[in-house]
């Protein structure tokens, strides 16, 4: 099955980090994808999310997954640590460098060049606020699209504007 016998794990962002790469995953996926689709554009969907491993211990995985169309996602990068990565810039740096290069120059597989486009980033609310470096969904100023300041009532933050 050609499973790698060892991987390079580095200390990064307060934990352990492995970068598998977008190009590496796409090179294995494109021959399967192109047999069903005759398009020369690869529209990539990315998912970034944190996964707690155990309730009793605070360790967690933060992964970057990629899929093309309805294909099975593959792992681009994986972080393991006592909490989420300490620096979003360091965590995403390898990913963004490779993604920028692929969107500019494309991907060559079996003597065919495919254009690469980002279709979507699919994240839950906590992961989205982490990636965008904004207030969490429970904060007083958590609305990303307006300037309404929330207030606390019945154990929750309520965002309400009297102007309607």
Order of alpha helices (4+ residues) and beta strands (2+ residues): beta-beta-alpha-beta-beta-beta-alpha-beta-beta-alpha-beta-beta
